[in-house]
Amino acid sequence: MMDPEGGVHANHAKKESWRAVLTLAYQSLGVVYGDLSTSPLYVYKSTFAEDIQHSETNEEIYGVLSFVFWTLTLVPLLKYVFIVLKADDNGEGGTFALYSLLCRHARVNSLPNCQSADEELSEYKKDGAASTETPNFGSRLKSALEKHRVLQRFLLVLALIGTCMVIGDGVLTPAISVFSAVSGLELSMEKEHHKYVEVPAACIILIGLFALQHYGTHRVGFLFAPVVVTWLFCISAIGLYNIFHWNPHVYQALSPYYMYTFLKKTQRGGWMSLGGILLCITGSEAMFADLGHFSQLSIKIAFTSVVYPSLILAYMGQAAYLSQHHLIESDYRIGFYVSVPEKLRWPVLVIAILAAVVGSQAIITGTFSIIKQCSALGCFPRVKIVHTSSKIHGQIYIPEINWILMLLCLAVTIGFRDTNRLGNASGLAVITVMLVTTCLMSLVIVLCWHQSVFFAIGFIFFFGTIEALYFSASLIKFLEGAWVPIALAFIFLIVMYVWHYGTLKKYEFDVQNKISINWLLSLGPSLGIVRVRGIGIIHTELVSGIPAIFSHFVTNLPAFHQVLVFLCIKSVPVPHVRPEERFLVGHIGPREFRLYRCIVRYGYRDVHKDDLDFEKDLVCSVAESIRSGKVEINGVDDNSEKDEEKMTVVGSSSTHPEGIKMCDDDADNAQVAGTSELKEIRSPTVVRPRKRVRFIVPESPKIDRGAREELQELMEAREAGIAYILGHSYVKAKPGSSMVKKLVINYGYDFLRRNSRGPSYALCVPHASTLEVGMNYLV
């Protein structure tokens, strides 16, 4: 079984050979393009639903085809494939990847506990060399972002709006994809009957889709690419047949001239129908969001060589068929299935339903992934995250979110019962995410790529104008379904911002009330307190200083363990932290105090280890820092407030074969033969039977007597056992706060805190070894 951490960095070695690239391109068809490839099911149907009518002059159908062609060419092909994919965050993509990229370059961060040491991480790279000598617009923009909190909050809210719309898309895309696929039944039964079949059939498929999420996609993932490939082959073959059989000259409609004649004839109705045409690019954002699982080259090859030509042929084929069929008995006769030859309708219906399920699966997994990123960066309440595959990194399942998505998805399916209003809702969610990406990309061009400001203005003007046109056409349909993504985004945005605000205020309270190390030094070598056997691990959010909860603890119970470790588990704004850079370890105060600080750093896409291996890695990292002696603080250091600057980077024991190892032996099997390379430090024999702990220390380099004694004491403490001291905070707004702040903190944040999960480390700690210390936080 592969360690999920170990498989993370394999993503960067994906350009090995053409065979590997083509394999990834094939796999990306199933994961990335399922949603985009099913859009022909509902684009024409949504476009011709209300605002425009199909006439014998064919100006409308040719105009719509021209709009579809140029929209697919300019947005997914030009914007995403050739520009946005290059703005990856160490191989990761999506709204939050752009935001974390900007955070690192402009020192704007949603995470309060950042350190200068974080910038030395391998993945904390800054592309390009900014010219600091000559001040340009980029440097002025950077300093403005760093100085003004309002701009920082605006940037955060912009990223959160994009994230909320992705979650809204996770509700609407499965509904419209499955419902449109099932709507093929309308051609095989009477109009009065098919409405009673479509909705139940779509609901059953959706319930099955969400109910199977906890099994993960790795068991059926190998089927995804063949399903999408078969679907793309079907729609392109049917498209070619329709072109040659009905109207070989339909290619002329690709000219932009037909867009002009379309708008000239239809005017306001044509502008409003753009909300339906917009659906042809739904799923384009997945190319960027799922970048972490593939490579830029594989996604580009899959889109340009397979997906793009297949979609163009499919839309041309539908237009060719409709250009020769003007006698429409009812509104539902303009759709995908009407252009499918009658003998092929049932097989195509089955493939369409499978493709819709695959497309829905991709957006659901993407929703889980972006919520995990938000949670890691302190912008979403903590939720249970289940890793469904030990081999494939990034395949996760979040039970609470899954069932919320299912209920919302069923609600919009049953509530709307037609693709028109579902399309209006889905379109607004899609185009809002794209607008957010365009805004963030313009900042990335200036701040991260150090390109000319005119390039950034040109980018936002060109693509922003196209997207703003579609956005306005979607927004005008507010009462016809477009209110749904706005309402969902508003609710999720409030939840995210309240949680982020409460978390920030809580951390600020910790910082303002932390204890200086001089307070400890004034207590003397014994600290004036009874020291008991064992290791005490105090969890804290602070990366420097001593938390107030510690003084609260020793004031009420004047005793603590012979070895004390202040443990901070934090996220950093990079996708992954390498295991060899995971731990930062240092002493607090003089060595004889046996006080240590250990900071464990995770990226926003990393798997948090919360098992016995983590406990062993933690003790070994402290032992390794003692052995290396890099963090030695000689005597009483008055400048010990800067202890975080004197910390050393220590990897997990698995990444340092030459470092200290820890073994647990039974007392009976204590005598183990030593080796020539390794020297054992053992704890003295004890009378009662218990597990015996020993450190295996390399011969070279030699360690001094003080370090050996320190290791001996650490080993004895580990043998005596580990106790976990967890803070339990009660956050309230301080007296005199505004009514809004009291409402947010006392009710909003308190409700979210009580109904969200505790920190992941608290779940694996044995109850017998846990001590909770309650404390009131007046923020």
N, C-alpha and C positions, 0 to 999 in steps of 0.2 A: 504493500500500500504506500503510495507516494505521500510524503508530507506536503500539504498544500503550500507551505511556505517555500518548499524547495522547488515547486513548479512555477513559481511566480516569474523568476527571471529568465526562464526559458523563452518567454515571449519575445525577448529582444534578439534572439538568434534565429529569427524566422526567415532570413534572407539567404539561407544556405544554398539552395539550389532551385532551379526552375520547377523541379518536380514538387518540392515542398511548397512553393508559392502557388502552383496550380491546384495542389491538394487543398490548401487553405481557401483558395478562391472557390473551389467546388463546395467546401463545407459552409462558406459564408452565404451561399445561395439559400441554404435552409434556415440560417439563424438571422441574417441581416435583411434579406429581401422578401421574406414571406408577406409582410404587410404591403410593401410597395407593389408586388406582383399581383396582388388580388384587387388592386384599385379599378381595373377595367370592369369589374362586376357592377360598380355603382356610379361611375363618373357621368356617363351620358344620361342615365336615369335621373340622377340628382339635378343635372344641368337643365334638362327639359321638363322638369317637374311642374313649375308654375310660371316662371318669368318669361320664357320664350317658347314659341311654337315651331314645330318642324314643318316647313313649307315646301312646295314643289320647286321653288327656285334653288333650293339647297344652300342658300347663303348662310343660313343658321348652322347647318351641320358642318359645312366647310370652315366657317369661322371658328366653331368650337374645336374642330380638329387642329386648326392652325394654332389656336391658343394652347391646346394640350401639348403639341409638338414643341413649341418654343418655351413653354413653362418647364417641361421635362429637360430641355436642352440647357436652359439658363440656370435653373436652381439646382437640381441634383448633379448634373454633369459639370457645369462650369463652376458653380459656387462650392459645392461640397467636394466633388472628386478632385478638382484641381487647386482649390485654395484652402478650404476649411480643414481637410484631412491633414494638412501640414502643421496645424496648430495643436498637435497632440501634447499631452502632459506625460512625458516618458512612456509613450505608447498607449496611454489611455485617452479616451475622448468623451464628449458630452458637455452639458452646460457647466457642471461643477468642475470638470477638468479645466475648462477655460478660466473659471473663477479662481481656482487654486493656482493656475499659471500666473494670473494677474496679481494674486496675493503675494507670491514670491518675488516678483519683479518690482512691485511698487510698495512692498512692506505694508500691505493692507491685509489685515487678517481677521477672520471671524473667531479665531482661537486665541484666547488671552494668554495662555501659558507657553508662548514661543520663546526660544532661546537662540542665541547666536550660534550655539553648537549645532542646531538643526540645519543651518546653512552649509555645514560641512558634509552633509549626507551626500552619497554618490548621486542620488537622483534629484538632488536639489540644484540641478544645473541651471544656468541662465544663458540661453542661446544668444549669441552675438555679443559684441563688445560695445557697450554704450560709451559714447564719447563724453566724458565728464568735463573735458577741458572747455569745449565750446557749448554753452547752454543752447539747447534747441527746444522745439515745442514738446518733444517727448519728455525731456528732463523737467520742463516746467509743469507738464501735466502730472508727472510722477510726484513732484513736490507738493502740488495742489491736492492730490489724492491723499498723501501722507499727512498733510496739515489739517484738512477739513473733515471732521467726523460726519458731516452731512453727506458728503460725496461718498464716503465709505459705506454709509448706511444705504444710500441709493444703489450702489453697486451690489450690495448684499441682497437688497429687495429685488433688484433686477434678476439676479441669479435664482432667487427663490421663486419668482413668478414663472421663470422658465421651467424650473423643477416641478412646480405645482401643475403646470399645463401638461407636462409629461405624465404626471400621475392621472390627470383628467383624461389624457389620451389612452392610458391603460384601462380606463373604464369604458371609453367610447369605441375604441378600435375593435375589441372582440365583439361588441354588440353589432356594429355595422358590417363587419366582415362576415360573421356567421349568418346574420339575418339576410344579407345580400346573396350569400351562397345558397341558402335554403329557399330564397324567393324563386328559384328555378322551378319549383313545384307549381307556380301559378300557370305555367303553360300547359300543364298536364291535367288540370281540373278546372271546374267552373270558378268564376271570380267570387261567387258568394261563398264557396267552400274553402278556397285556399287560404283565406285570412284566418280561418279557425285551425289550420294546420301549421302555418308558418311560425307563428309566435310560440306555441308549445314545443315544436321541433327545435327552434333556435334556443329556447330556454333549457331544454334537456341537454343539448350539446354544450351549452355554456356551463351548466352545473357540472357535467362530466369533466369539462376542461379544468375548472377550478378545483374540483375534488381530487384530481390526479396530480395536482401540483406538488404535493409533499413527497411523491416518489422521485421527483427530479426528472430532468430531461435526458440524462445520460443513457437511460435504458431504451428510449425510443428516438434519441437524437440522431442516430445513424439513418433514420427514415426521413428526416426533415429535408435534407438536400434532394434525394430522389423525388419526393413529393413535389417540391417547388420546381425542379427541373422538368418533371412530367407536365406540370401545369403550364410552365412557360412554353414548352414545346407545343402543347395543345392550343394555347391562345395564338401563338405565332403561326402555326399551321392553318388554323381556322381563319386567321386574318389574311394569310396569303390566298387561301381558297376564295374568300369573299372579294378580295381585290381583283383577282383575275376573272372570277365568275360574274361579278356584278358591275364593277366600275374600275377598269385598269387606269383611268386618268385621275384617280383620287389623289395621287401624289402631288398634283398641282396645288391642292389646298394647303400644302406646307408653306406656301409663300405667305409672308407677313401681310401682303395686300388684303388677304381674306379676313384678317383680324380687323382691319380698317373698315371694310365693307360691312362686316358683322356688327360692329359698334355703331356705324352710321345708320344702319337699318333698325336695329333693336333699341339703341340708345339706353334709357334707364333700365329697361328689362335685361339688356345684354350685360350691363354693368352688374346688376344683381345676380345674374346667372354665373358670374365668376366664382361665387361661393361653391358651386358644384364642380366647375373646372379645376378649382384648387385641390380637390380630392385626388387628382392624378399624381400628386407628389407626397401624399400621406405615406409616412414610413421612410422618407428620405433622411430624416434626422438619425435613424437607426444606423446609417452608414458611419456616422461620426460617434454615436453613443456606444456602439459595439466594437469600436476600434481596438480595445484592449484584448479581445479574444483572437484577433487576426492581425494582419499587417496592412499598411497603406496600399502596397502594390497588389495584394490579393483582392482587396475590396475594389480597387480601380479596375483590375482585369475582369472581375465578375460583372461589374456594372456595364462597362463599355462594350464588352464582347458578347454578353448574354442577355442581361436584364433590359438594357436600354433598347437594343434592336427588337427584342420580343414585344416590349410594351408598345413601341411605335407601330409595329406591324398589327398588333391587336387593335389599337385605336383606329388605324387606317382601314382595317377590315370591317369594323363595326360601322364606320362612316360610309364605306362603299356600299354596304348592305342597305343602310338607312337612306342613302341617296337615291335608291331605286324603289323604295317602299314608303309611299306617302300616305297610304290609306291606313290610318292607325285607328283601330277600333276603340281602344281605351288607353289611358295614360300609362298603364303598366306594360304596354307593348314596346315602348322604347326602353330597352335594357340590354343586358349582355346576352341572355339566353335566346332572345328572338333571332339573333344573327348566327346562332349555332345550327348546323344542319340537323334536321329532326331526328335522324337515326343516331346521332352522337349525343343527344341531350342528356340521357340518363348517365352514361359513363362520365361525361364532362361535369355533371352535377355532383357526382361522388368525388371526383378529383378536386372540384372547387371547394367542397366542404372541408376536405382534408387540408387543402392549401390555406383556407381561412383559419383553421385550427392552428396550423403551423405559424401563420402570421400573428395570430393572437397570442400564442405561446411566447413568441419573441418579445412582444411589447410588455407582457406580464413580467417576464424575467428581467427586462430592462427597468421596469418600475421597481421591482425588488432591489435591483442593483443601485439605482439612484437614491432610494430611501436609505440604504445602508451607508452610502457616501454622505448623505445629509446628517445621519445620526453620528457618524464618525467625526464630522466637522462641527458638531454641537448645534445643529439646526433642526433636529427632529427628535422627539422623545425616544428613549431607548426601547427597542422592540426585540423580540426573540428572533435570532437569525440562525437558521439551520442550514448547514452546508450539505447539500444532497449528493455531492460527489467528492471522493477523496483524491481523485486523479485530475479532474478538470477544475481549475481554479475559477471562481466567480459564479459557479452554479449554486445559487442560494434560494431559500424558501423562507418567507416571513408569514407565519400563520395568521396573525391579526390582520395584516394588510391584505392577505389573500381573500379572507372572508368578507372584508369590507368592500374590496373590489368586486367580488361576486354579487353581493347584495345590490351595489350601485349599478352594476352591469345589467342585472335582471330588471331592476327598477326602470332604467331608461329603455330597455327593450320592450317591456310590457307597457310602459307609459307612452312611448312614441308610436310603436307598431308600424313604422314605415321608414324607408331609407332616406326620404327627403329631410325630415327633421333630425334624424341621426347624423346625416351628412352635414347639415348646418352646424351641429354641435361639434362634430369631429373636426371639421374644417377650421373653425376658430381656434381650437386647441393646437392644431398642427401649425398654423401660420403664426401664432403667438410665440411658440418655441423658436421658430425660424427667425422671427424679428429679434428676439433676445440674443440668439446666436450671432446675428449680424451686428448688433450693437457691441457685444463683447469682443467679437472678432476685430472690429475697428480699433478697439483699445489694444488688443494683442498686437496688431500690425505696428502700432506706434511704440508701445512700451516694451514688448518682448522681441519683436523682429527689428526694431529700430529703423523702420522704413519711413519714407517721407509722409508727412501729414496729408499731402494731397492724394497719395495712394489710399490712405484710410478714408478720406472724405469721398473719393471716387467709389470705393467699395460700398460704403454705407449709402451713398446717394443712388448708385445703380441698383443694387439688390434691395435696398430699403424701399425704393420707389415701387418696385415690382411687388414686394411683399405688403407694402402699405395699401396698394390698390386692392389686393386680395383680402387684406384684413378689413378694409372698409366695407367690401362686399359681404363679408361674413358677419360683421358687426351689425349691419342693417337688418339681418335676420334674427335679431335678439329675441323677439317673441316667438319665432318659429323654431326654437330649439337651441339657438346660440347662447342662451342664458345658462345652460347647464354647465359648460366648462368654466364660465365666469364664476358661477356659484360654488363649484367644487374648488376652484383655485383660491377663491376668497376664504373658504373655510380652512383649507390646508395652509394657506399663507398666514392666517391668524395663529393657527396651532404652532407653526414653525417659528414665527417671530416671537410669540409669547415664550416658547421654550428657550429660544436663543437669548432673549432679554433676561429671563430668570436665571439661566445658567451663568450669564455674564455678571449679573449683580451678585450672585452667590460667590463667584470667584473673586470679585472686587472686595467683598467682605473678608474673605480669607486673607487676601493680600494686606488689607488695612489692619487686620488684627493678628498678623503673624508675630511670633516671638523672636526677638533677636538672639543670636547665639551667645551674646554677652550675658544674657540672663542665665543661660546654662552654665557658663564659665564661673559666674558668681557663686554658684552652688558648691564649688569645690570638686575635687576628683571623684568623690563618692556620689556627687550630685545631691547629697543630703537625703538620699532616698534608698530604700532597700532594693537591691538588685536580685531578682530571682532567676533560676536556671531557665534556659531556653532562648528562643529567638522570638522577638515581638515584631510583627510587621504592621506598621500603621499606614493605612491608605490615605493619601492626600492628593489634592489637585495641584498643590504648590510645587514649583520647581526650585524654589529657594526659600530659605528661612524655615522656621518650625511652626507648624499649624497651631492655631489657637486651641484646637480640640485636644492637643497633647497636654497643654497646661491645664485645661479643664479636667483632663483625666487624672494627672498626677496631683492636682489640688484635692480631688475627692478620694483618690486612692494612691497614697504616696509609696508606690512600688512599681517597678517595671523590670523588663527582662535584661539579662546580662548583655545580650546583643540586641540592638534596636535598629530596625531598617525602616526608613521613611520611603514608602513605595509610591511612585507617581506613574500611572499608566495613562499615556496621552497619545493623541493623534497629531500628526504633522501634515502640512498641506502638500504631500507627495503621494502618488498612488501606492507605492510599496517602499518599505524600509528593509534593507538586506539584513538577514539574520546576524551577520558579523558586525552590524552597526546597531543592533537592537538596544543594548543596555548602555546607559551612562551611569557610572558608579563613582562615588566619592565619599570621603570622611566628612563628618560634621564635628568640628571642634578637634581637640587633641585625640591622638590614637587610643589612649587608655580609656577614653569614654566609651569606646565600642559603639559609636553611633554612625550610621551610614545612610547615605541617600542613594536610592536606585531609581532611575527614570527609564521606563520601558516605552519605546517609541514604535508606533504602528502607523502605516500609511492608511489612507481612507478606503483602500480596497484590500487591505491585509486581513488574514484570518487571525483572530485573537486567540492565543493559546491560553487555556484556562484549566489545565489539568496538572497532574503530578510532574510532568516533564517541565512545565513552567516553573514549579517550585524548585526543582533541581537546578534548572538554568539560573534561577535567581541567586541561590546560595553559591553556585559555582562562579557566577559573575562577581560576587562580593569577594570570594576567595581569590579569584584571578587578579582583582584590583589590589588586594593586599600583597600578593606575590610580586606583582610587577612593580609596586611601590611608586607608581607615577603620580599618585595623588597624595603623597605624604604631606601632612601639615605639621611643621616642626613646632612643638610646644604649643603655647597659647598664641593664636593668631588673631590679632585685633581686626584684621581685614577679612575675617572669615565670613562676612556677609556675601563675599564674592565666591563662595565655595562652589557655585555651579560652574564657574569658569575653570575650576581646577579638577573637573571630573574627567574620567577617562572612559573611552569607548571600549566596551567589552562585548564580544559576540556571545551567542548561545554556545553551550559546551559542544554541541554537534558540529559547529563551524570552526572550532579550534582544536584539532587533533593533538597539537603540541601543548595545549593548556592543561589546567587542573581538571581532573575528573573526580567525581564523587561516587562512591559505591556504598550501597546498604547491604551489610552482611548480617546473618543471624549470629547470635553470640556463640553458638556451637561451632560455626564454621569461620571463626575469626582468623585462624592461621592460614594465611594465603601467601604463597611464595612470591617474593619480590622479583623484579627484573633488573637487568643491568641499566636500562635507560630511565626507569621510573623509581622514585623513592616514595614510600608510603608514610604518611603521618596518621597514627591511629589514636583513638581515644583510649584512656585507661580502662582497664577491665572493671565492670560493675557486677554487683552480686545478682541483681534481679535479671531475669531473661528479658532482653529487649533487642531491637535491631541495632546493629553496630554500624557506625558511620566512619568511613575513612576517605581521606583525600589522596589521590595519586598525583604526586607533584613531579614535574620533570627535573632531572639533575641540573640542567643548565637553563637559565642562569642560577647561580647560588642565591639563596635568600638569607637575609640577616636574622639574627636571633629574635629581634622584636617582632618581625613578620611571622616567624615560625610560632612564637607564643600566641600571636593574634589568630593564626590559622588554627592552632590547637584549641583555643577558646571558642572559636566559631564552630569547630567540629563538635565539641562537647555540647554547645548550645543546640546545635542541630539534632544531636542525639536525644537531648532532653525533650525536644518537640518544638513545634512552631505554633504560636498563637497569633490570631489575626484581630487587629483592633480596627473596627469599621466605624466611621462617623455616620451618625443618623441626624440629618439636619432638618430643622423646622424653619422654613423661610417665611418671614412676614415682612410687610412694608413697615418701615419705622414711623413712629408718630410724626405727624406734620406732613406726611407725603400727600401728593395730589390724589384726587378721587380715582383718576384713571390708573395711576400706579398701584393703588390699593386693590383695584378691581383686577388688574393684570397679575399681580404677585399673590394676593391673598386668596383669590378664587381661580383664576386661569392657570397660573403656574402650579399652584397647589393641587388642583384637580389633575393636571397632566402628570405631576410627579407621583401622585398616589396610584394612578392607573397605568403607569408605564413600568417597565421592568427595572430592577436594580442594576448596578454595574455588573458586567459579565463575570468579573473576578469573585463577586460576592456569592454567586450561585454555586461555585464549586468548592467553596470553603466549608470544611466540616463544621457542623453546628457546635460540636463539643469544644472546638478550638476557637470559637468566635466570641468576641466581646464587642458589643455595640455601645457607643458613647453618644448619647443624645445631646444636641446643642441647639439653642435658638439663634437664628440668623436674622437680625434686623437690618434690612437693606434699604 
